[in-house]
Amino acid sequence: MAVAGPLISMVDRVKLDLGDPPIIRTESPEAARALVARLLPRRPDYIKVWFVHQQGDDLAAQEAIVKAAGDAAHEAGLRFAVHATELAVAKAALRAGADLLVHFVFDAPVDEEFIALAKARQVLYCPTLFVVQGYPLALSGQWRATPAEAARADPEILAMMDDLAEIPADQRPERVARLMADPKPPEPPRVAMRNLRTLIDAGITVVMGTDAGNIGTLHGPSIHREFALMKESGLTPAEILRSATWDAARALGTVGDTGAVAPGMRADLVLLDANPLEDIANLQRVHRVLKDGVIYDPNVLMRLIGTGTH
C-alpha cells in the first residue's frame, strides 16, 4: 500500500524539512486540493491527512480543509486516510469523508454519533495501541526487547535501542533526562482500549496496525505487543486474527488476493507450532514462512540478515 508523501497536515514539522518535506501544513481548502493534485502522479493508494487540532484552532475551518482533500482524493478514485486521535477530531474526519481512521480515539469514550458516522462511512479503524507506550519506554531507558523482538527484529535497530545509556547525562535532551531520572512504567491507553471493544461490538471494521517506525515500535515483531493490548482490550483471538488478515486486506485493497487461505489467493502463509485461536501469543511460534509458495525457515533468514547475506 502506498500513501504518497508529502503528508497533508494541520501543523508544521520544520525539522523534518530537508528540501522535500514529508509533512506540509495546508491552510485552505484550495491548497489542500492543489496538494492532492500534486500527489496524484505518484499513484498512491491513499491520500492521508494529519489532522492535528490544537487549542485555539477553528475546528470547522480545519474540517473544511480536510473535506477538500477527501473530496479531491475520492474524485481521483483514491481512498482517504485521516490521522485523528480525539473524539471531536475523529467525528470531523468522518464528516469530511475519511475511509480509514488512524489511530485510536484516546481522549473520551466513543458515542452514538461517532458510531453512526463510522457506520455511514463504512470506515476502517486502525487503533495502533502500543505506539503510545513505545515512546516513554524507549526515552526513559526502560525499553527491553520481547522474545519475539529479540528473535525477529532487525539486528541493527535492536543494537540502537540502548544508545541513550551511552549519552553522558549532561548531554541528554531535557525531556529524556527527566524521564530517565524518574522512570515509570507507562500506562496502556485505557480509554482507547475500551473504545476498541465498543467499536467491535458495534460492527465497525478494525484493522490491525502498529505505526511502526516510531520510537520504541519496531517494524515486524511489534505486532505481538499490539496483539497483547488488543487481547487486554477484550478482543478474542478470532477477532484479532481477522483484524490482521481479512480486514487488513480490505485496508490494503488486496481482498481476493490476500487475507484468507483459499484457492486463488496468494500463497503467502505463516505456519505456526501452536494454535493462535487458543492463545493469540501463539502467533509468535513461527515454524515456517511461505512467500509466493516458497518455504523459508525464519531462523535461517534471521541469520542471513545478521551476516548481511541476501
C-alpha positions in Angstrom: 0.0 0.0 0.0 1.3 3.4 -0.9 0.4 6.6 0.9 2.1 9.3 -1.3 4.1 11.9 0.5 4.2 14.6 1.5 1.6 14.3 4.2 -1.2 16.9 4.2 -1.2 18.4 7.7 -2.7 20.9 10.0 0.8 21.7 11.6 4.4 22.2 10.5 7.3 19.9 11.2 10.1 22.2 10.2 12.9 20.0 11.5 11.8 17.3 9.0 12.2 19.6 6.0 15.4 18.8 4.3 14.3 20.0 0.9 11.4 17.6 0.2 9.3 17.9 3.4 7.3 14.8 4.3 4.7 17.0 6.1 3.2 20.1 4.6 0.9 22.5 6.5 -2.2 23.2 4.5 -4.2 26.3 5.4 -7.1 26.4 2.9 -9.4 24.0 1.0 -7.8 25.3 -2.2 -4.3 24.5 -1.0 -5.5 21.0 0.1 -6.9 20.3 -3.4 -3.7 21.5 -5.0 -1.6 19.3 -2.8 -3.7 16.3 -3.7 -3.3 17.1 -7.4 0.5 17.3 -6.8 0.5 13.8 -5.3 -1.6 12.1 -8.0 1.3 11.4 -10.4 2.9 9.2 -7.7 0.0 6.9 -8.0 -0.8 6.4 -4.3 -3.5 4.1 -2.9 -4.4 6.6 -0.2 -4.2 10.3 0.4 -3.6 10.9 4.1 -4.2 14.0 6.2 -2.5 14.5 9.6 -5.5 16.1 11.4 -3.9 17.7 14.5 -6.3 20.0 16.3 -4.7 22.3 18.9 -6.2 24.6 21.5 -7.5 27.8 19.8 -7.8 26.2 16.3 -11.0 26.6 14.4 -12.2 23.0 14.1 -14.9 23.9 11.5 -12.3 25.6 9.3 -10.0 22.6 9.7 -12.8 20.2 8.8 -13.4 22.2 5.5 -9.7 21.8 4.6 -9.8 18.0 5.4 -13.0 17.7 3.4 -11.5 19.4 0.4 -8.6 16.9 0.5 -11.0 14.0 0.9 -13.2 15.2 -2.0 -10.2 15.5 -4.3 -9.0 12.1 -3.3 -12.4 10.5 -4.0 -12.7 12.3 -7.3 -9.4 10.7 -8.3 -10.6 7.3 -7.3 -8.4 7.1 -4.2 -9.2 6.3 -0.7 -8.8 8.8 2.1 -7.0 8.2 5.4 -7.0 10.6 8.3 -4.9 10.7 11.5 -7.4 11.7 14.2 -6.9 10.8 17.8 -9.5 12.8 19.7 -13.3 12.2 19.6 -14.2 15.6 18.2 -11.5 15.4 15.6 -12.4 11.9 14.6 -16.0 12.9 14.1 -14.9 15.8 11.9 -12.7 13.4 9.9 -15.7 11.1 9.3 -17.9 14.0 8.2 -15.0 15.1 5.9 -15.1 11.7 4.2 -12.5 9.5 5.9 -12.3 5.9 4.7 -9.6 4.9 7.1 -9.1 6.4 10.6 -5.7 6.2 12.2 -5.1 6.0 15.0 -7.2 5.5 18.2 -9.7 7.8 19.9 -8.0 8.2 23.3 -9.5 11.2 25.0 -13.1 10.2 25.5 -15.5 7.2 25.1 -16.9 7.0 21.6 -20.6 7.9 21.5 -23.6 7.1 19.3 -22.9 10.0 17.0 -19.4 8.6 16.3 -20.6 5.1 15.7 -23.4 6.3 13.4 -20.9 8.4 11.4 -18.4 5.4 11.2 -21.2 3.1 10.0 -22.4 5.5 7.4 -18.8 5.8 6.1 -18.2 2.1 6.4 -14.9 3.3 7.9 -11.9 1.1 8.6 -10.5 1.8 12.1 -6.8 1.2 12.8 -6.1 1.6 16.6 -2.3 1.3 16.9 -2.5 1.0 20.7 1.1 0.2 21.6 2.8 3.2 19.9 2.0 5.5 22.8 3.9 3.2 25.2 6.9 2.8 22.9 8.0 6.4 23.3 8.1 6.6 27.1 9.6 3.1 27.3 12.4 4.0 24.9 13.1 7.5 26.1 13.2 6.6 29.8 15.6 3.7 29.2 13.0 1.1 30.1 12.6 -0.5 26.7 13.5 -4.1 26.6 13.1 -6.5 23.7 10.4 -9.1 24.0 11.4 -12.6 23.0 9.7 -12.0 19.6 11.7 -8.8 19.1 15.0 -10.4 20.2 14.4 -13.2 17.7 12.8 -11.4 14.7 13.6 -7.7 14.8 16.2 -6.0 12.6 19.5 -6.6 14.4 20.8 -3.1 13.5 17.7 -1.5 15.0 17.9 -3.7 18.1 21.5 -2.6 18.6 20.4 1.0 18.7 17.8 0.6 21.4 20.4 1.1 24.2 22.0 4.2 22.7 20.6 6.5 25.3 22.7 4.8 28.0 25.8 5.8 26.2 25.0 9.5 26.1 26.5 11.4 29.1 23.8 12.5 31.5 24.5 16.2 31.0 24.1 15.9 27.2 20.7 14.2 27.2 17.8 16.3 25.9 15.8 17.8 28.8 12.7 15.6 28.3 14.8 12.4 28.0 16.9 13.3 31.1 13.7 13.9 33.1 12.2 10.5 32.0 15.4 8.6 32.7 15.7 10.3 36.1 12.3 9.1 37.2 11.3 6.1 35.0 7.8 5.0 35.4 6.0 2.1 33.6 3.7 3.8 31.0 0.0 3.0 31.4 -1.7 1.4 28.4 -4.2 3.7 26.7 -7.2 2.5 28.7 -9.8 4.8 27.0 -8.7 3.8 23.6 -8.8 0.1 24.6 -12.4 0.4 25.9 -13.3 2.2 22.6 -11.8 -0.6 20.6 -14.1 -3.2 22.3 -17.1 -0.8 21.9 -16.4 -0.4 18.2 -16.0 -4.1 17.5 -19.3 -4.7 19.3 -20.9 -2.0 17.1 -19.8 -3.7 13.9 -17.1 -1.3 13.0 -14.3 -2.9 10.9 -11.0 -2.9 12.8 -7.7 -3.4 11.1 -4.5 -4.2 13.0 -1.6 -1.8 12.7 1.3 -0.7 14.8 2.6 2.7 13.4 6.0 1.0 13.4 8.9 3.3 12.9 8.0 5.5 15.8 10.5 5.3 18.7 10.1 2.0 20.5 7.8 0.4 18.0 9.8 -1.9 15.8 8.9 -2.9 12.3 7.8 -6.6 12.3 7.6 -8.1 15.8 5.9 -5.1 17.4 2.7 -6.6 16.1 2.9 -9.0 19.1 2.8 -6.1 21.5 -0.2 -4.8 19.6 -1.9 -8.2 19.7 -1.4 -8.3 23.5 -3.1 -4.9 24.0 -5.9 -5.9 21.7 -6.4 -9.1 23.9 -6.3 -6.9 27.0 -9.0 -4.7 25.4 -11.3 -7.8 25.4 -10.9 -9.0 21.8 -11.0 -12.7 21.2 -8.2 -14.4 19.3 -10.5 -14.8 16.3 -11.3 -11.1 16.3 -7.6 -10.2 16.5 -6.7 -12.6 13.7 -9.5 -11.3 11.5 -8.2 -7.7 12.0 -4.8 -8.7 10.9 -5.8 -10.8 7.9 -9.1 -10.5 6.1 -9.9 -7.0 7.3 -6.3 -5.9 6.9 -6.7 -6.9 3.3 -9.6 -4.6 3.0 -7.4 -1.7 4.2 -4.7 -2.7 1.7 -7.1 -3.1 -1.2 -6.0 -6.7 -1.7 -9.2 -8.6 -1.0 -9.4 -11.5 -3.4 -5.6 -11.8 -3.4 -4.6 -11.9 0.3 -6.2 -12.1 3.7 -7.5 -15.7 3.6 -6.4 -19.2 2.9 -8.4 -20.2 -0.2 -7.9 -21.3 -3.8 -6.8 -18.5 -5.9 -5.3 -16.5 -3.0 -1.6 -15.6 -2.9 0.5 -18.4 -1.3 1.9 -16.2 1.5 1.4 -18.1 4.7 2.8 -18.3 8.2 2.9 -21.8 9.7 2.8 -22.0 13.5 3.7 -24.6 16.1 0.6 -23.8 18.2 -3.0 -22.8 17.7 -3.5 -18.9 17.8 -7.2 -19.4 18.4 -6.3 -20.8 21.8 -3.9 -18.0 22.7 -3.0 -15.1 20.4 0.5 -15.3 21.8 1.0 -18.5 19.8 1.4 -16.3 16.7 5.0 -15.8 18.0 5.6 -19.5 17.5 6.5 -19.4 13.8 7.7 -22.7 12.3 7.9 -21.8 8.6 7.0 -18.9 6.3 5.7 -19.4 2.7 6.3 -16.5 0.3 4.8 -16.9 -3.2 4.7 -20.6 -2.5 8.4 -20.9 -1.5 9.1 -22.3 2.0 11.5 -20.4 4.3 12.9 -21.2 7.7 12.7 -17.9 9.7 15.7 -18.7 11.8 17.8 -19.1 8.7 16.5 -15.8 7.3 17.4 -14.0 10.5 20.9 -15.5 10.5 21.3 -14.2 6.9 20.2 -10.7 7.9 22.7 -10.8 10.8 25.6 -11.6 8.5 24.5 -9.2 5.8 23.9 -12.0 3.3 21.0 -11.6 0.8 
